[in-house]
Amino acid sequence: MNFLMPMLSWPDLIVGAGLMGGSMIMSLEQLVIDAQVFRMAKQAHRGIPSRDEMWLDDVIQRVGPGGNFLGQKSTALNMRSGEWLAPELGVHNTQKAWEDAGKKDILEQAREKVEHLLATHKPLPLGDDAEKELDKIYKRAQESAG
């Protein structure tokens, strides 16, 4: 949670995503985890909306103290509207479900995400000007090599 205080100030620049060991090591798994942390900070920075239509007095009265809000339509609507952030990494289910899924920890989940991204990523094409510059650099390198 050390990230939350500086992120709530919404800095102009965030550095170090995916970096470890004093920024000497790049970890793609850590980059995936850091992206998740950024999403959580972004959600916290948005704050809690307090518009009049967001107050659910009737639902609170119906459910009562200690009641279960999961069966309420307002809960489903808020979950689907982006009001809540459901993190992609970590365990968000019962221990039994976690055990049945192979007891994956957050690092294993991040590694799977990295492997998926690397296998399915389609880079955007470079513009013509960038391609021409790369060709020039390649030709100079070929000329100087032999």
Beta strands, then each sheet from edge to edge (+ up, - down):
strand 1: 19-20
strand 2: 25-26
sheet 1: 1+ 2-
end
